[in-house]
Amino acid sequence: MSSSIVRRKKRNGISLKKVNISKEIATINQLKSQGLISEEEFEKAKQKILKKEMVSH
């Protein structure tokens, strides 16, 4: 991510951590869309990502 994007995101109040979480969820969603993981596996992985976020706060 370029430094100008990072500065813009920080200015807009979007933390980099939230951007990373969005990327992680998008990645597992892509795996689900490609048929590489099931809906159930996607939901479990998504919940794990979100719990990790809640613990870090």
C-alpha positions as CSV (number, residue, x, y, z in Angstrom):
1,M,0.0,0.0,0.0
2,S,1.5,3.3,-0.9
3,S,2.2,5.9,1.7
4,S,-0.3,8.3,0.2
5,I,-3.1,5.7,0.5
6,V,-2.0,5.0,4.1
7,R,-2.1,8.7,5.0
8,R,-5.5,9.1,3.3
9,K,-7.0,6.1,5.1
10,K,-5.7,7.4,8.4
11,R,-7.1,10.8,7.7
12,N,-10.5,9.3,6.8
13,G,-10.5,7.5,10.2
14,I,-10.1,4.0,8.7
15,S,-7.4,2.1,10.6
16,L,-5.0,-0.2,8.7
17,K,-6.1,-3.0,10.9
18,K,-9.6,-2.8,9.6
19,V,-8.3,-2.7,6.0
20,N,-6.3,-5.9,6.7
21,I,-9.4,-7.6,8.2
22,S,-11.3,-6.7,5.1
23,K,-8.6,-8.1,2.9
24,E,-8.5,-11.3,4.9
25,I,-12.3,-11.8,4.6
26,A,-12.1,-11.0,0.9
27,T,-9.4,-13.6,0.5
28,I,-11.5,-16.3,2.1
29,N,-14.5,-15.2,0.2
30,Q,-12.6,-15.7,-3.0
31,L,-11.6,-19.2,-1.9
32,K,-15.3,-19.9,-1.3
33,S,-16.3,-18.5,-4.7
34,Q,-13.7,-20.7,-6.4
35,G,-15.2,-23.7,-4.6
36,L,-12.0,-24.3,-2.7
37,I,-13.8,-24.0,0.7
38,S,-17.4,-24.6,1.7
39,E,-19.8,-22.0,3.1
40,E,-19.3,-23.6,6.6
41,E,-15.5,-23.3,6.3
42,F,-15.9,-19.7,5.1
43,E,-18.1,-18.8,8.1
44,K,-15.7,-20.5,10.6
45,A,-12.7,-18.7,9.1
46,K,-14.6,-15.3,9.1
47,Q,-15.6,-15.7,12.7
48,K,-12.0,-16.6,13.6
49,I,-10.8,-13.3,11.9
50,L,-13.4,-11.3,13.6
51,K,-12.7,-12.8,17.1
52,K,-9.0,-12.0,16.6
53,E,-10.0,-8.4,15.9
54,M,-12.2,-8.3,19.1
55,V,-9.4,-9.7,21.3
56,S,-6.9,-7.2,20.0
57,H,-9.1,-4.2,21.1
